[in-house]
Amino acid sequence: MGENDTLDKTDKKRILIVGAGLVGSLQALYFAQRSYKVDVFERRPDPRETNYYAGRSINLALSERGRAALRLVGAEDHVVKTGIQMHSRMLHSHDGKRTPMPYGKKDQYILSIDRRLLNEHLIGLVDSDPNIKFNFNDKFIGGDLKSGSLTFENVQGKHEEKGHLILGCDGSFSNIRKELMKITRMNFNQEYIPHGYKEIQMPCTSDGDFSMEVNYLHIWPRNTFMMIALPNQDKTFTLTLFMPYWIFDEIKTDSDILDFFEREFPDSIPLIGKEKLINEYRTNPVGDLVSIKCSPYHYKDKVVIMGDAAHAMVPFYGQGMNCGFEDCLVFHSILDKHPNNVEEALTEYSKTRNPDAEAIIDLAMYNYIEMRSHVNSPLFALRKKLDGLLNMLFPNYWIPLYTMTTFTRIPYHEVIEKSKRQDEIVKRVFTIIAVVSITTGGLMVYRLTKEQSISSIMELVMHGYTSLSSMILKLKM
């Protein structure tokens, strides 16, 4: 074995983490618990001293995968206390009608979390550890990944750092990934969707309260575009408008802005204020939305990428942060399995994590269509109710897609496979319902005695239920 075939903590092996965002900070916390020597390098300033999240959504939707990763390092309780529970979507129609659509059972919810406060908290948890050092305003500019040598630049000039293991947690446009592509046969796919996003702040009321129902993720679904709103601790809402660039391009004047909102989101205008709406729409930029898939995530025992650097996704399933946090959890569980062979651990991580990452990237893209369009359909509402009924009847076998993704740690690729099998069963269920309905109607017309009719109906219903039960019980086979 080579000199870096082990990460035994007694050797004080040095870990270099590039990127002090959410995933990089959590990784530092994980390695701190392992008592390794860790240096974290971040090109931006310390978020505790300046707001480098300006222009990006301050809201995150924390769910079970992210919570499980935080739980393992003792960071969950504080984060949950600072979050706001969202138990349902709240759908806003053109006429102002509001319709709740629960995410799952009564005790299931996602948490609206302030991105900056979360980042600050994670940094603060490890910043006092003598083995961990954060280096802000320190930009990665190149290096030799094969030897574990990286070059950084700060106000004092360039400097070289060498580590036994390098973690690239430096975001969607990762420079570590770019260097990794030079020394591996990496498959890479980057896709910008034809939609952008713009943020607008909805203030609290004059008496300091929330302007809308607080424990909901509000959605204005308009088929080809949508607006959402998440609650903040200061009693405001952050509204995010997602729509095709060509629609953004058509809105040019103050009148265009007001006309568009009066036509599509009329109930939001008095809650935002016309002047504030115009000013923020004009001032805030339109952000891009990109999906990135790549594989493998590592090179030998020297470097591995995680979070958006490995799997950037559109934000419509609220799983970007949760997936990145789960990366940390999965990585360290694999590292525990191979403490004396880092290369084997990194190889297993790439092999097992990539299918899950690509699965949630696809799910996130699908959920945009669901949020902006499908939620308007009566059939969608019916399917939600049917999912809930089947989950109640067969809780260990039938789990709705959103529940599997958000409230469990079932691997993402298994979520998709299980959901497809359930979709096939739903099609058969509707067929059974149709047959029962038609046959029942026929029996009511043609059967001459009540006893015969009831007997035949019950026999058919029981046959349908038996068939359905048999299909569902095979889901775990």
Residue pairs with C-beta under 8 A, 6 or more apart in sequence:
1 340
1 341
2 301
4 13
4 148
4 164
4 165
4 301
4 302
4 342
5 301
5 340
5 341
5 342
5 343
6 13
6 339
6 340
6 341
6 342
7 13
7 34
7 36
7 164
7 165
7 335
7 339
7 342
8 339
8 340
9 34
9 35
9 36
12 36
12 37
12 131
13 36
13 37
13 164
13 165
14 36
14 37
14 38
14 39
14 162
14 163
14 164
15 31
15 36
15 37
15 38
15 39
15 163
15 164
15 165
15 166
15 167
16 38
16 39
16 41
16 148
16 150
16 161
16 162
16 163
16 165
16 166
16 167
17 24
17 27
17 28
17 31
17 38
17 39
17 40
17 41
17 166
17 167
17 169
18 24
18 41
18 140
18 150
18 166
18 167
18 168
18 169
18 170
18 175
18 176
19 40
19 41
19 42
19 168
19 169
19 170
19 171
19 174
19 307
19 309
20 28
20 40
20 41
20 42
20 44
20 47
20 119
20 123
20 134
20 136
21 42
21 119
21 169
21 170
21 171
21 307
22 115
22 118
22 119
22 122
22 307
22 321
22 324
22 325
23 169
23 306
23 307
23 308
23 324
23 325
23 327
23 328
24 40
24 42
24 167
24 169
24 170
24 307
25 40
25 119
25 122
25 123
25 126
26 69
26 70
26 73
26 75
26 122
26 324
26 325
26 328
27 167
27 169
27 306
27 328
27 331
28 38
28 40
28 122
28 123
28 126
28 132
28 134
29 73
29 75
29 122
29 125
29 126
30 72
30 73
30 328
30 332
31 38
31 132
32 38
32 126
32 129
32 131
32 132
33 73
34 332
35 131
36 131
37 131
38 131
38 132
38 133
39 132
39 133
39 135
39 161
39 163
40 132
40 133
40 134
40 135
41 135
41 138
41 139
41 140
41 150
41 152
41 161
42 134
42 135
42 136
42 137
42 138
43 137
43 138
43 139
43 140
44 52
44 136
44 137
45 52
45 136
45 137
46 123
46 134
46 136
47 53
47 116
47 119
47 120
47 123
48 120
48 123
48 124
51 116
53 115
53 116
53 119
55 199
55 284
55 285
55 287
56 115
56 287
57 115
57 197
57 199
57 238
57 240
57 315
58 114
58 115
58 116
58 232
58 238
59 112
59 113
59 114
59 115
59 230
59 232
59 238
59 240
60 112
60 113
60 114
60 115
60 118
60 318
60 321
61 86
61 110
61 111
61 112
61 113
61 217
61 230
61 318
61 321
61 322
62 79
62 80
62 83
62 110
62 111
62 113
62 321
62 322
63 110
63 111
63 318
63 319
63 322
63 406
63 407
64 322
64 406
64 407
64 408
64 409
65 319
65 322
65 323
65 325
65 326
65 329
65 409
66 321
66 322
66 325
66 326
67 76
67 79
67 80
68 326
68 329
68 409
69 325
69 326
69 328
69 329
70 76
70 79
70 325
72 329
72 332
73 125
75 121
75 122
75 125
78 121
79 111
79 113
79 118
79 121
80 111
82 113
82 114
82 117
82 118
82 121
82 233
83 111
83 112
83 113
84 111
84 112
84 214
84 215
84 231
84 232
84 233
85 109
85 110
85 111
85 215
86 103
86 109
86 110
86 111
86 112
86 215
86 216
86 217
86 230
86 231
87 102
87 103
87 106
87 108
87 109
87 215
87 216
88 100
88 101
88 102
88 103
88 215
88 216
88 217
89 100
89 101
89 103
89 216
89 217
89 218
89 219
89 371
89 375
90 98
90 99
90 100
90 101
90 212
90 213
90 216
90 217
90 218
90 219
91 98
91 99
91 100
91 101
91 219
91 220
91 221
91 375
91 376
92 98
92 218
92 219
92 220
92 265
92 267
92 268
93 99
94 264
94 266
96 266
96 267
98 213
100 216
101 375
101 381
101 384
103 109
103 110
103 402
103 403
103 406
103 407
104 400
104 402
104 403
104 406
104 407
108 403
108 406
108 407
109 215
110 217
110 318
110 406
112 217
112 230
112 231
112 232
114 232
114 233
117 233
123 134
126 132
127 134
135 152
135 154
137 154
137 155
138 152
138 153
138 154
139 152
139 153
139 154
140 150
140 151
140 152
140 170
140 175
140 176
141 151
141 152
141 153
141 158
141 175
142 150
142 151
142 179
143 149
143 150
143 151
143 160
143 179
145 166
145 176
145 179
145 180
145 183
145 299
145 302
145 303
146 183
146 299
146 300
146 302
147 162
147 302
148 162
148 163
148 164
148 165
148 166
148 302
148 303
149 160
149 161
149 162
150 160
150 161
150 162
150 163
150 166
151 158
151 159
151 160
151 161
152 158
152 159
152 160
152 161
153 159
165 301
165 302
165 303
165 304
165 342
166 176
166 302
166 303
166 304
167 303
167 304
167 305
167 306
168 174
168 175
168 176
168 177
168 180
168 303
168 304
168 305
168 306
168 309
169 305
169 306
169 307
169 309
170 176
170 177
170 309
171 307
171 308
171 309
171 312
172 290
172 292
172 308
172 309
172 312
174 305
174 308
174 309
176 303
176 305
176 309
177 294
177 305
177 309
177 310
180 186
180 298
180 299
180 303
180 305
181 188
183 299
184 296
184 298
184 299
186 294
186 295
186 296
187 293
187 294
187 295
188 292
188 293
188 294
189 292
189 293
189 294
190 290
190 291
190 292
191 290
191 291
191 292
192 288
192 289
192 290
193 289
193 290
193 291
193 314
193 365
193 368
194 244
194 245
195 225
195 242
195 243
195 244
195 245
195 289
195 368
196 242
196 243
196 244
196 245
196 248
196 286
196 287
196 288
196 289
197 240
197 241
197 242
197 286
197 287
197 289
198 240
198 241
198 248
198 281
198 284
198 285
198 286
198 287
199 238
199 239
199 240
199 241
199 280
199 284
200 239
200 240
200 241
200 272
200 277
200 280
200 281
200 284
201 236
201 237
201 238
201 239
201 272
201 276
201 280
202 211
202 212
202 229
202 236
202 237
202 238
202 239
202 268
202 271
202 272
203 211
203 236
203 272
203 273
203 276
204 210
204 211
204 234
204 235
204 236
205 211
205 235
208 235
209 235
210 231
210 235
210 237
211 237
211 271
212 218
212 229
212 237
212 271
214 231
215 231
217 228
217 229
217 230
218 228
218 229
218 230
218 237
219 226
219 227
219 228
219 371
219 375
220 226
220 227
220 228
220 264
220 265
220 268
221 371
221 372
221 373
221 375
221 376
222 264
222 372
223 372
223 373
223 376
224 243
224 244
224 247
224 372
224 373
225 241
225 242
225 243
225 244
225 247
225 372
226 241
226 242
226 243
226 371
226 372
227 239
227 240
227 241
227 242
227 264
227 265
227 268
228 239
228 240
228 242
228 371
229 237
229 238
229 239
229 240
230 237
230 238
230 240
231 237
232 238
239 268
239 272
242 289
242 316
242 368
242 372
245 286
248 286
250 256
251 257
251 260
251 281
254 278
254 282
257 277
257 278
257 281
257 282
258 269
258 274
258 277
258 278
261 268
261 269
261 277
262 269
269 277
272 280
289 314
289 315
290 312
290 314
291 312
291 313
291 314
291 361
291 364
291 365
292 308
292 311
292 312
292 313
293 311
293 357
293 358
293 361
294 305
294 310
294 311
295 350
295 354
296 347
296 350
296 351
296 354
297 304
297 305
297 306
297 310
297 346
297 349
297 350
297 353
297 354
298 304
298 305
298 346
298 347
298 349
298 350
300 343
300 346
301 341
301 342
301 343
301 346
304 331
304 346
304 349
304 350
306 324
306 327
306 328
306 331
307 323
307 324
307 327
308 320
308 324
310 327
310 353
310 357
311 323
311 357
311 358
311 360
311 361
312 320
312 361
313 319
313 320
313 323
313 360
313 361
313 364
313 365
314 364
314 365
314 368
315 364
316 364
316 365
316 367
316 368
316 371
317 360
317 363
317 364
317 367
317 405
317 406
318 406
319 360
319 363
319 364
319 405
319 406
320 364
323 356
323 357
323 360
323 412
326 409
327 353
330 349
330 352
330 353
331 349
331 353
334 345
334 348
334 349
334 352
335 342
335 345
337 345
337 348
338 344
338 345
338 348
355 411
355 412
355 413
356 411
356 412
356 413
357 412
358 413
359 411
359 412
359 413
359 415
359 416
360 405
360 412
362 416
363 405
363 412
363 415
363 416
370 380
374 380
375 381
383 426
384 400
386 426
386 429
387 398
387 400
387 401
388 400
390 398
390 472
391 398
391 399
391 400
391 403
394 469
394 472
394 473
396 476
397 472
397 473
397 475
397 476
398 422
398 472
398 475
399 408
399 410
399 418
401 415
401 419
401 422
404 410
404 415
404 418
404 419
405 412
405 415
410 418
418 475
421 475
422 475
425 468
425 471
425 472
425 475
428 467
428 468
428 471
429 468
432 464
432 467
432 468
433 464
435 460
435 464
436 457
436 460
436 461
436 464
439 456
439 457
439 460
440 457
440 460
443 452
443 453
443 456
443 457
444 453
447 453
447 456
